[in-house]
Amino acid sequence: MPYYVYIMASHSRRLYIGITNDLIRRVYEHKQKLVPSFTQRYNITSLVYFETTTDVNAALTREKQLKKWNRQKKIELIESTNPTWDDLSIGWYD
């Protein structure tokens, strides 16, 4: 089973880091604001980065690692694969 560590962003680039085993469902929940949460409060709806692994423990470890990073290091990670901060989930729900 795949596990995903992902980063969502708002238009003002406020960041949220999470983990899930169903990235499509979880991003949809963020976009539709289905769960009262930090992402709902700050309108964090763009998927800007994600990683995949089959090891749940590796995913949990990676999530904790990313959450400890300073903001600049997180930005550098995002921009290493998505320099224009495009919403990677565009087209998933058409």
N, C-alpha and C positions, 0 to 999 in steps of 0.2 A: 504494500500500500504506500502510495506517495504521501509525503508530508511537505508542507510549504512554509517557509519563513518569508514574510512579505512586509513591504513598507507601503503604506498609504500616505497621501499628502493632500492638504487643502490647497486652494488657490493661493493662499498666503504662505504656503510651504510649511505649515505645521505638520509634524510627522507622527505617525503611529506605526509601531512594529508589532506584528502578531504572528501566530502559528495556526495552521489548520491542516486538516486532511482532505478538504474539499475547497480549493481556492475559488472556483467559480461561484459556489454557493455563498461563501464568506464575503467575497467582494460585493456580491449582490446585496447581502444584508447590510453592509456598510453604505452602499449607494442609496438604498431605499430607507435607511435609518430605522430598520426593524427592531433593533435592540438599543434601549437607552444606554448610551456609553459616551466615552470621550470623543469618539469619531462623530457621533451624532451631534454632540454639543458644539464641536468646532468645524462641522461641515467638511469632514475629511472623506473624500469620495473618489480620489484618483489612485489607482494602483500604479506605483512608479518603479517598483523593484520586487523581484521574488527569486527565491532559490528553491530547489527541489532536492529531497533526499528520501530514501526508503527507510531510514533509521530514525525512529521517533526521538530517541535520546540525543542523537546528533542535532536534530531540529531544535529541540529544547535548549541544548547547549548554545547553539548558534543564536537563537533568539535572545537569550540572556546576554551573550557577548555583544550583540548589536545594541541592545538597550543601554549597555554601559559605555558605549562609545560617545565621544563628544559630538556635537552637532556637525562640525566641519567634516569629521571622518565619515559620518553617515551620508552627508551630501556628496562627498567624493565617491563613495560606493555607488550611490544612485547614478551619478553622472558618468561613472565608468562604463555603464551599459545603456544609459538612457539620458544623454546629455541635455535634451530639451524637455525633460520631465513629462513626456507624453503619458497619457493614461493607457497603460498596457492592456486594459480590459475593453477598450473600444471595439465594438463589433461582437462582443460575447453574447449580448442579450437582444440582438436584432431578430 
